[in-house]
Amino acid sequence: MYKIQLDQDIQPLSEFRSKVAFYFDKVKRTKRPLIITQNGKSSAILLDVSAYQAMVDKLEVLEDIKLAEEQISQGMELSHKEVKKKFAKRS
């Protein structure tokens, strides 16, 4: 996902409604999210599908890392030798 350009990527809901197809195309083309405001406050974000999927994939990796860190802090880690032994038993 590309960095938001504040002068181009924040639009009021009324503007978004009047040019929906234009903004869908813009988000798809630029890969930048569009922040939609309502009553002067941010209300929603329109993202390109591939940018959204990349963000979800990164989040899953971070959650796995967090779980691994918790398991290590609880003494649940395995040595390389122990992992090799477990995988050898599966074969």
Biopython code that builds the backbone (N, CA, C, O; Angstrom):
import numpy as np
from Bio.PDB.StructureBuilder import StructureBuilder

atoms = [
    (1, "MET", "N", (0.852, -1.179, 0.000)),
    (1, "MET", "CA", (0.000, 0.000, 0.000)),
    (1, "MET", "C", (0.896, 1.240, 0.000)),
    (1, "MET", "O", (1.902, 1.300, 0.707)),
    (2, "TYR", "N", (0.516, 2.203, -0.790)),
    (2, "TYR", "CA", (1.291, 3.426, -0.903)),
    (2, "TYR", "C", (0.853, 4.440, 0.144)),
    (2, "TYR", "O", (-0.253, 4.359, 0.678)),
    (3, "LYS", "N", (1.719, 5.381, 0.427)),
    (3, "LYS", "CA", (1.460, 6.417, 1.420)),
    (3, "LYS", "C", (0.336, 7.342, 0.954)),
    (3, "LYS", "O", (0.258, 7.705, -0.219)),
    (4, "ILE", "N", (-0.516, 7.707, 1.878)),
    (4, "ILE", "CA", (-1.636, 8.603, 1.591)),
    (4, "ILE", "C", (-1.113, 9.989, 1.244)),
    (4, "ILE", "O", (-0.204, 10.501, 1.897)),
    (5, "GLN", "N", (-1.690, 10.589, 0.218)),
    (5, "GLN", "CA", (-1.390, 11.972, -0.122)),
    (5, "GLN", "C", (-2.568, 12.805, 0.383)),
    (5, "GLN", "O", (-3.660, 12.771, -0.184)),
    (6, "LEU", "N", (-2.327, 13.542, 1.446)),
    (6, "LEU", "CA", (-3.406, 14.229, 2.154)),
    (6, "LEU", "C", (-4.229, 15.160, 1.268)),
    (6, "LEU", "O", (-5.433, 15.309, 1.478)),
    (7, "ASP", "N", (-3.602, 15.775, 0.299)),
    (7, "ASP", "CA", (-4.341, 16.713, -0.561)),
    (7, "ASP", "C", (-5.189, 16.012, -1.624)),
    (7, "ASP", "O", (-6.023, 16.653, -2.263)),
    (8, "GLN", "N", (-4.987, 14.708, -1.820)),
    (8, "GLN", "CA", (-5.716, 13.990, -2.864)),
    (8, "GLN", "C", (-6.543, 12.815, -2.360)),
    (8, "GLN", "O", (-7.486, 12.395, -3.030)),
    (9, "ASP", "N", (-6.212, 12.284, -1.208)),
    (9, "ASP", "CA", (-6.791, 11.017, -0.772)),
    (9, "ASP", "C", (-7.782, 11.138, 0.382)),
    (9, "ASP", "O", (-8.086, 10.147, 1.046)),
    (10, "ILE", "N", (-8.277, 12.323, 0.619)),
    (10, "ILE", "CA", (-9.323, 12.535, 1.620)),
    (10, "ILE", "C", (-10.450, 13.291, 0.938)),
    (10, "ILE", "O", (-10.255, 14.396, 0.432)),
    (11, "GLN", "N", (-11.630, 12.683, 0.930)),
    (11, "GLN", "CA", (-12.757, 13.298, 0.239)),
    (11, "GLN", "C", (-14.013, 13.215, 1.089)),
    (11, "GLN", "O", (-14.223, 12.223, 1.787)),
    (12, "PRO", "N", (-14.852, 14.245, 1.039)),
    (12, "PRO", "CA", (-16.126, 14.194, 1.763)),
    (12, "PRO", "C", (-17.087, 13.209, 1.087)),
    (12, "PRO", "O", (-16.992, 12.957, -0.114)),
    (13, "LEU", "N", (-17.987, 12.674, 1.856)),
    (13, "LEU", "CA", (-18.951, 11.697, 1.355)),
    (13, "LEU", "C", (-19.739, 12.236, 0.170)),
    (13, "LEU", "O", (-19.989, 11.499, -0.784)),
    (14, "SER", "N", (-20.131, 13.487, 0.209)),
    (14, "SER", "CA", (-20.908, 14.063, -0.892)),
    (14, "SER", "C", (-20.119, 14.035, -2.201)),
    (14, "SER", "O", (-20.678, 13.724, -3.252)),
    (15, "GLU", "N", (-18.842, 14.352, -2.145)),
    (15, "GLU", "CA", (-17.971, 14.306, -3.327)),
    (15, "GLU", "C", (-17.802, 12.867, -3.798)),
    (15, "GLU", "O", (-17.863, 12.589, -4.996)),
    (16, "PHE", "N", (-17.590, 11.949, -2.851)),
    (16, "PHE", "CA", (-17.431, 10.535, -3.181)),
    (16, "PHE", "C", (-18.680, 9.997, -3.884)),
    (16, "PHE", "O", (-18.578, 9.307, -4.898)),
    (17, "ARG", "N", (-19.850, 10.315, -3.342)),
    (17, "ARG", "CA", (-21.104, 9.858, -3.939)),
    (17, "ARG", "C", (-21.262, 10.314, -5.383)),
    (17, "ARG", "O", (-21.731, 9.560, -6.235)),
    (18, "SER", "N", (-20.871, 11.543, -5.648)),
    (18, "SER", "CA", (-21.073, 12.093, -6.989)),
    (18, "SER", "C", (-20.082, 11.547, -8.017)),
    (18, "SER", "O", (-20.302, 11.677, -9.221)),
    (19, "LYS", "N", (-18.989, 10.935, -7.544)),
    (19, "LYS", "CA", (-17.949, 10.435, -8.458)),
    (19, "LYS", "C", (-17.460, 9.045, -8.048)),
    (19, "LYS", "O", (-16.258, 8.781, -8.072)),
    (20, "VAL", "N", (-18.377, 8.163, -7.677)),
    (20, "VAL", "CA", (-17.999, 6.842, -7.169)),
    (20, "VAL", "C", (-17.080, 6.099, -8.138)),
    (20, "VAL", "O", (-16.022, 5.617, -7.734)),
    (21, "ALA", "N", (-17.464, 6.001, -9.396)),
    (21, "ALA", "CA", (-16.666, 5.252, -10.372)),
    (21, "ALA", "C", (-15.262, 5.847, -10.505)),
    (21, "ALA", "O", (-14.283, 5.109, -10.612)),
    (22, "PHE", "N", (-15.165, 7.169, -10.497)),
    (22, "PHE", "CA", (-13.862, 7.832, -10.587)),
    (22, "PHE", "C", (-12.974, 7.426, -9.416)),
    (22, "PHE", "O", (-11.804, 7.095, -9.611)),
    (23, "TYR", "N", (-13.524, 7.448, -8.196)),
    (23, "TYR", "CA", (-12.711, 7.131, -7.018)),
    (23, "TYR", "C", (-12.345, 5.644, -6.949)),
    (23, "TYR", "O", (-11.254, 5.299, -6.495)),
    (24, "PHE", "N", (-13.250, 4.758, -7.397)),
    (24, "PHE", "CA", (-12.899, 3.339, -7.459)),
    (24, "PHE", "C", (-11.718, 3.136, -8.399)),
    (24, "PHE", "O", (-10.773, 2.418, -8.073)),
    (25, "ASP", "N", (-11.776, 3.772, -9.569)),
    (25, "ASP", "CA", (-10.690, 3.663, -10.532)),
    (25, "ASP", "C", (-9.393, 4.239, -9.976)),
    (25, "ASP", "O", (-8.321, 3.660, -10.156)),
    (26, "LYS", "N", (-9.496, 5.378, -9.303)),
    (26, "LYS", "CA", (-8.307, 6.029, -8.737)),
    (26, "LYS", "C", (-7.622, 5.142, -7.696)),
    (26, "LYS", "O", (-6.399, 5.004, -7.704)),
    (27, "VAL", "N", (-8.398, 4.551, -6.814)),
    (27, "VAL", "CA", (-7.850, 3.673, -5.766)),
    (27, "VAL", "C", (-7.194, 2.453, -6.411)),
    (27, "VAL", "O", (-6.111, 2.033, -6.003)),
    (28, "LYS", "N", (-7.853, 1.895, -7.408)),
    (28, "LYS", "CA", (-7.295, 0.727, -8.094)),
    (28, "LYS", "C", (-6.000, 1.090, -8.824)),
    (28, "LYS", "O", (-5.043, 0.317, -8.807)),
    (29, "ARG", "N", (-5.966, 2.240, -9.453)),
    (29, "ARG", "CA", (-4.806, 2.679, -10.240)),
    (29, "ARG", "C", (-3.627, 3.081, -9.354)),
    (29, "ARG", "O", (-2.492, 2.687, -9.623)),
    (30, "THR", "N", (-3.882, 3.858, -8.306)),
    (30, "THR", "CA", (-2.794, 4.390, -7.472)),
    (30, "THR", "C", (-2.372, 3.451, -6.347)),
    (30, "THR", "O", (-1.270, 3.568, -5.812)),
    (31, "LYS", "N", (-3.260, 2.515, -5.991)),
    (31, "LYS", "CA", (-3.037, 1.601, -4.848)),
    (31, "LYS", "C", (-3.012, 2.346, -3.511)),
    (31, "LYS", "O", (-2.613, 1.781, -2.492)),
    (32, "ARG", "N", (-3.437, 3.606, -3.515)),
    (32, "ARG", "CA", (-3.508, 4.384, -2.273)),
    (32, "ARG", "C", (-4.934, 4.327, -1.741)),
    (32, "ARG", "O", (-5.884, 4.358, -2.524)),
    (33, "PRO", "N", (-5.100, 4.244, -0.432)),
    (33, "PRO", "CA", (-6.451, 4.247, 0.134)),
    (33, "PRO", "C", (-7.098, 5.628, -0.003)),
    (33, "PRO", "O", (-6.408, 6.643, -0.102)),
    (34, "LEU", "N", (-8.412, 5.646, -0.007)),
    (34, "LEU", "CA", (-9.172, 6.890, -0.029)),
    (34, "LEU", "C", (-9.906, 6.997, 1.300)),
    (34, "LEU", "O", (-10.663, 6.100, 1.672)),
    (35, "ILE", "N", (-9.684, 8.078, 2.003)),
    (35, "ILE", "CA", (-10.378, 8.321, 3.267)),
    (35, "ILE", "C", (-11.622, 9.143, 2.952)),
    (35, "ILE", "O", (-11.541, 10.204, 2.334)),
    (36, "ILE", "N", (-12.761, 8.642, 3.383)),
    (36, "ILE", "CA", (-14.032, 9.321, 3.135)),
    (36, "ILE", "C", (-14.486, 9.940, 4.454)),
    (36, "ILE", "O", (-14.561, 9.272, 5.486)),
    (37, "THR", "N", (-14.785, 11.235, 4.386)),
    (37, "THR", "CA", (-15.203, 11.942, 5.597)),
    (37, "THR", "C", (-16.708, 12.194, 5.571)),
    (37, "THR", "O", (-17.339, 12.270, 4.517)),
    (38, "GLN", "N", (-17.247, 12.320, 6.772)),
    (38, "GLN", "CA", (-18.661, 12.653, 6.940)),
    (38, "GLN", "C", (-18.751, 13.652, 8.083)),
    (38, "GLN", "O", (-18.282, 13.392, 9.191)),
    (39, "ASN", "N", (-19.351, 14.783, 7.803)),
    (39, "ASN", "CA", (-19.425, 15.865, 8.785)),
    (39, "ASN", "C", (-18.047, 16.291, 9.271)),
    (39, "ASN", "O", (-17.865, 16.616, 10.445)),
    (40, "GLY", "N", (-17.079, 16.288, 8.362)),
    (40, "GLY", "CA", (-15.731, 16.756, 8.678)),
    (40, "GLY", "C", (-14.860, 15.772, 9.435)),
    (40, "GLY", "O", (-13.737, 16.108, 9.811)),
    (41, "LYS", "N", (-15.354, 14.564, 9.668)),
    (41, "LYS", "CA", (-14.576, 13.557, 10.397)),
    (41, "LYS", "C", (-14.410, 12.317, 9.534)),
    (41, "LYS", "O", (-15.300, 11.964, 8.760)),
    (42, "SER", "N", (-13.260, 11.653, 9.672)),
    (42, "SER", "CA", (-13.045, 10.433, 8.892)),
    (42, "SER", "C", (-14.121, 9.414, 9.243)),
    (42, "SER", "O", (-14.474, 9.243, 10.410)),
    (43, "SER", "N", (-14.640, 8.739, 8.216)),
    (43, "SER", "CA", (-15.761, 7.831, 8.408)),
    (43, "SER", "C", (-15.501, 6.441, 7.836)),
    (43, "SER", "O", (-15.928, 5.441, 8.412)),
    (44, "ALA", "N", (-14.801, 6.377, 6.700)),
    (44, "ALA", "CA", (-14.542, 5.088, 6.059)),
    (44, "ALA", "C", (-13.276, 5.187, 5.214)),
    (44, "ALA", "O", (-12.797, 6.277, 4.901)),
    (45, "ILE", "N", (-12.748, 4.016, 4.853)),
    (45, "ILE", "CA", (-11.575, 3.957, 3.989)),
    (45, "ILE", "C", (-11.868, 2.979, 2.858)),
    (45, "ILE", "O", (-12.328, 1.861, 3.089)),
    (46, "LEU", "N", (-11.597, 3.414, 1.643)),
    (46, "LEU", "CA", (-11.738, 2.567, 0.468)),
    (46, "LEU", "C", (-10.342, 2.087, 0.084)),
    (46, "LEU", "O", (-9.441, 2.893, -0.149)),
    (47, "LEU", "N", (-10.169, 0.751, 0.021)),
    (47, "LEU", "CA", (-8.863, 0.163, -0.287)),
    (47, "LEU", "C", (-8.941, -0.686, -1.543)),
    (47, "LEU", "O", (-9.977, -1.281, -1.840)),
    (48, "ASP", "N", (-7.841, -0.739, -2.277)),
    (48, "ASP", "CA", (-7.699, -1.668, -3.379)),
    (48, "ASP", "C", (-7.674, -3.089, -2.804)),
    (48, "ASP", "O", (-7.121, -3.309, -1.727)),
    (49, "VAL", "N", (-8.261, -4.039, -3.507)),
    (49, "VAL", "CA", (-8.354, -5.411, -3.010)),
    (49, "VAL", "C", (-6.974, -6.011, -2.745)),
    (49, "VAL", "O", (-6.770, -6.644, -1.709)),
    (50, "SER", "N", (-6.029, -5.823, -3.658)),
    (50, "SER", "CA", (-4.690, -6.404, -3.465)),
    (50, "SER", "C", (-3.978, -5.751, -2.281)),
    (50, "SER", "O", (-3.240, -6.422, -1.559)),
    (51, "ALA", "N", (-4.189, -4.462, -2.075)),
    (51, "ALA", "CA", (-3.591, -3.776, -0.918)),
    (51, "ALA", "C", (-4.201, -4.307, 0.377)),
    (51, "ALA", "O", (-3.500, -4.496, 1.371)),
    (52, "TYR", "N", (-5.507, -4.545, 0.355)),
    (52, "TYR", "CA", (-6.184, -5.101, 1.537)),
    (52, "TYR", "C", (-5.636, -6.494, 1.843)),
    (52, "TYR", "O", (-5.333, -6.797, 2.997)),
    (53, "GLN", "N", (-5.505, -7.346, 0.818)),
    (53, "GLN", "CA", (-5.010, -8.706, 1.029)),
    (53, "GLN", "C", (-3.590, -8.693, 1.569)),
    (53, "GLN", "O", (-3.259, -9.486, 2.450)),
    (54, "ALA", "N", (-2.750, -7.811, 1.060)),
    (54, "ALA", "CA", (-1.378, -7.698, 1.558)),
    (54, "ALA", "C", (-1.376, -7.295, 3.029)),
    (54, "ALA", "O", (-0.567, -7.794, 3.812)),
    (55, "MET", "N", (-2.279, -6.395, 3.401)),
    (55, "MET", "CA", (-2.370, -5.949, 4.788)),
    (55, "MET", "C", (-2.826, -7.104, 5.696)),
    (55, "MET", "O", (-2.299, -7.271, 6.796)),
    (56, "VAL", "N", (-3.792, -7.887, 5.242)),
    (56, "VAL", "CA", (-4.265, -9.041, 6.015)),
    (56, "VAL", "C", (-3.146, -10.067, 6.179)),
    (56, "VAL", "O", (-2.958, -10.625, 7.260)),
    (57, "ASP", "N", (-2.403, -10.311, 5.092)),
    (57, "ASP", "CA", (-1.293, -11.271, 5.164)),
    (57, "ASP", "C", (-0.242, -10.830, 6.180)),
    (57, "ASP", "O", (0.251, -11.648, 6.956)),
    (58, "LYS", "N", (0.099, -9.552, 6.178)),
    (58, "LYS", "CA", (1.076, -9.026, 7.137)),
    (58, "LYS", "C", (0.567, -9.156, 8.568)),
    (58, "LYS", "O", (1.325, -9.499, 9.476)),
    (59, "LEU", "N", (-0.707, -8.884, 8.762)),
    (59, "LEU", "CA", (-1.303, -8.991, 10.093)),
    (59, "LEU", "C", (-1.238, -10.423, 10.606)),
    (59, "LEU", "O", (-0.960, -10.654, 11.783)),
    (60, "GLU", "N", (-1.493, -11.384, 9.722)),
    (60, "GLU", "CA", (-1.420, -12.791, 10.127)),
    (60, "GLU", "C", (-0.006, -13.167, 10.566)),
    (60, "GLU", "O", (0.165, -13.884, 11.552)),
    (61, "VAL", "N", (0.998, -12.692, 9.850)),
    (61, "VAL", "CA", (2.390, -12.971, 10.217)),
    (61, "VAL", "C", (2.702, -12.356, 11.578)),
    (61, "VAL", "O", (3.327, -12.998, 12.422)),
    (62, "LEU", "N", (2.270, -11.118, 11.793)),
    (62, "LEU", "CA", (2.518, -10.459, 13.077)),
    (62, "LEU", "C", (1.824, -11.195, 14.226)),
    (62, "LEU", "O", (2.378, -11.299, 15.320)),
    (63, "GLU", "N", (0.618, -11.704, 13.980)),
    (63, "GLU", "CA", (-0.075, -12.479, 15.018)),
    (63, "GLU", "C", (0.671, -13.773, 15.327)),
    (63, "GLU", "O", (0.747, -14.187, 16.483)),
    (64, "ASP", "N", (1.228, -14.417, 14.284)),
    (64, "ASP", "CA", (2.019, -15.631, 14.500)),
    (64, "ASP", "C", (3.273, -15.329, 15.320)),
    (64, "ASP", "O", (3.651, -16.103, 16.200)),
    (65, "ILE", "N", (3.905, -14.207, 15.024)),
    (65, "ILE", "CA", (5.106, -13.811, 15.772)),
    (65, "ILE", "C", (4.747, -13.545, 17.231)),
    (65, "ILE", "O", (5.472, -13.960, 18.136)),
    (66, "LYS", "N", (3.644, -12.861, 17.458)),
    (66, "LYS", "CA", (3.214, -12.577, 18.831)),
    (66, "LYS", "C", (2.939, -13.876, 19.592)),
    (66, "LYS", "O", (3.338, -14.016, 20.748)),
    (67, "LEU", "N", (2.263, -14.818, 18.949)),
    (67, "LEU", "CA", (1.985, -16.103, 19.588)),
    (67, "LEU", "C", (3.284, -16.831, 19.915)),
    (67, "LEU", "O", (3.426, -17.393, 21.000)),
    (68, "ALA", "N", (4.229, -16.821, 18.980)),
    (68, "ALA", "CA", (5.514, -17.483, 19.211)),
    (68, "ALA", "C", (6.259, -16.847, 20.379)),
    (68, "ALA", "O", (6.851, -17.549, 21.198)),
    (69, "GLU", "N", (6.229, -15.513, 20.455)),
    (69, "GLU", "CA", (6.898, -14.830, 21.565)),
    (69, "GLU", "C", (6.254, -15.204, 22.901)),
    (69, "GLU", "O", (6.953, -15.404, 23.894)),
    (70, "GLU", "N", (4.922, -15.297, 22.923)),
    (70, "GLU", "CA", (4.227, -15.698, 24.156)),
    (70, "GLU", "C", (4.606, -17.120, 24.552)),
    (70, "GLU", "O", (4.840, -17.406, 25.726)),
    (71, "GLN", "N", (4.663, -18.012, 23.557)),
    (71, "GLN", "CA", (5.029, -19.399, 23.846)),
    (71, "GLN", "C", (6.466, -19.499, 24.353)),
    (71, "GLN", "O", (6.750, -20.286, 25.256)),
    (72, "ILE", "N", (7.354, -18.725, 23.790)),
    (72, "ILE", "CA", (8.749, -18.730, 24.249)),
    (72, "ILE", "C", (8.828, -18.215, 25.673)),
    (72, "ILE", "O", (9.553, -18.780, 26.493)),
    (73, "SER", "N", (8.096, -17.152, 25.983)),
    (73, "SER", "CA", (8.141, -16.597, 27.346)),
    (73, "SER", "C", (7.553, -17.566, 28.374)),
    (73, "SER", "O", (7.846, -17.467, 29.565)),
    (74, "GLN", "N", (6.724, -18.502, 27.908)),
    (74, "GLN", "CA", (6.145, -19.505, 28.804)),
    (74, "GLN", "C", (6.968, -20.796, 28.822)),
    (74, "GLN", "O", (6.556, -21.797, 29.407)),
    (75, "GLY", "N", (8.138, -20.757, 28.173)),
    (75, "GLY", "CA", (9.020, -21.921, 28.177)),
    (75, "GLY", "C", (8.578, -23.032, 27.240)),
    (75, "GLY", "O", (8.966, -24.185, 27.428)),
    (76, "MET", "N", (7.784, -22.711, 26.247)),
    (76, "MET", "CA", (7.253, -23.730, 25.345)),
    (76, "MET", "C", (8.077, -23.874, 24.061)),
    (76, "MET", "O", (7.641, -24.541, 23.123)),
    (77, "GLU", "N", (9.259, -23.257, 24.010)),
    (77, "GLU", "CA", (10.052, -23.317, 22.785)),
    (77, "GLU", "C", (10.665, -24.700, 22.613)),
    (77, "GLU", "O", (10.826, -25.451, 23.575)),
    (78, "LEU", "N", (11.004, -25.020, 21.367)),
    (78, "LEU", "CA", (11.658, -26.281, 21.038)),
    (78, "LEU", "C", (13.004, -25.969, 20.384)),
    (78, "LEU", "O", (13.139, -24.998, 19.640)),
    (79, "SER", "N", (13.976, -26.797, 20.672)),
    (79, "SER", "CA", (15.274, -26.630, 20.020)),
    (79, "SER", "C", (15.176, -27.153, 18.591)),
    (79, "SER", "O", (14.243, -27.874, 18.236)),
    (80, "HIS", "N", (16.149, -26.777, 17.790)),
    (80, "HIS", "CA", (16.196, -27.240, 16.400)),
    (80, "HIS", "C", (16.215, -28.763, 16.361)),
    (80, "HIS", "O", (15.547, -29.377, 15.529)),
    (81, "LYS", "N", (16.969, -29.360, 17.251)),
    (81, "LYS", "CA", (17.090, -30.819, 17.317)),
    (81, "LYS", "C", (15.731, -31.461, 17.634)),
    (81, "LYS", "O", (15.375, -32.482, 17.044)),
    (82, "GLU", "N", (14.979, -30.867, 18.559)),
    (82, "GLU", "CA", (13.662, -31.403, 18.921)),
    (82, "GLU", "C", (12.675, -31.307, 17.747)),
    (82, "GLU", "O", (11.881, -32.222, 17.524)),
    (83, "VAL", "N", (12.728, -30.224, 17.019)),
    (83, "VAL", "CA", (11.840, -30.051, 15.864)),
    (83, "VAL", "C", (12.167, -31.079, 14.790)),
    (83, "VAL", "O", (11.264, -31.691, 14.220)),
    (84, "LYS", "N", (13.457, -31.274, 14.510)),
    (84, "LYS", "CA", (13.862, -32.266, 13.514)),
    (84, "LYS", "C", (13.370, -33.653, 13.914)),
    (84, "LYS", "O", (12.921, -34.426, 13.068)),
    (85, "LYS", "N", (13.454, -33.961, 15.194)),
    (85, "LYS", "CA", (13.032, -35.264, 15.698)),
    (85, "LYS", "C", (11.520, -35.437, 15.497)),
    (85, "LYS", "O", (11.076, -36.505, 15.076)),
    (86, "LYS", "N", (10.731, -34.405, 15.792)),
    (86, "LYS", "CA", (9.282, -34.480, 15.616)),
    (86, "LYS", "C", (8.893, -34.680, 14.148)),
    (86, "LYS", "O", (7.998, -35.466, 13.836)),
    (87, "PHE", "N", (9.580, -33.956, 13.248)),
    (87, "PHE", "CA", (9.273, -34.095, 11.822)),
    (87, "PHE", "C", (9.716, -35.450, 11.299)),
    (87, "PHE", "O", (9.077, -36.004, 10.404)),
    (88, "ALA", "N", (10.785, -35.985, 11.835)),
    (88, "ALA", "CA", (11.271, -37.302, 11.394)),
    (88, "ALA", "C", (10.255, -38.383, 11.763)),
    (88, "ALA", "O", (10.095, -39.356, 11.025)),
    (89, "LYS", "N", (9.576, -38.226, 12.885)),
    (89, "LYS", "CA", (8.564, -39.198, 13.319)),
    (89, "LYS", "C", (7.347, -39.191, 12.400)),
    (89, "LYS", "O", (6.669, -40.210, 12.267)),
    (90, "ARG", "N", (7.063, -38.052, 11.763)),
    (90, "ARG", "CA", (5.905, -37.941, 10.879)),
    (90, "ARG", "C", (6.102, -38.687, 9.557)),
    (90, "ARG", "O", (5.135, -39.077, 8.902)),
    (91, "SER", "N", (7.334, -38.875, 9.185)),
    (91, "SER", "CA", (7.622, -39.499, 7.863)),
    (91, "SER", "C", (7.390, -40.978, 7.880)),
    (91, "SER", "O", (7.583, -41.645, 6.863)),
]
sb = StructureBuilder()
sb.init_structure("model")
sb.init_model(0)
sb.init_chain("A")
sb.init_seg("    ")
for serial, (resi, resn, name, xyz) in enumerate(atoms, 1):
    if name == "N":
        sb.init_residue(resn, " ", resi, " ")
    sb.init_atom(name, np.array(xyz, "f"), 0.0, 1.0, " ", f" {name:<3s}", serial, name[0])
structure = sb.get_structure()
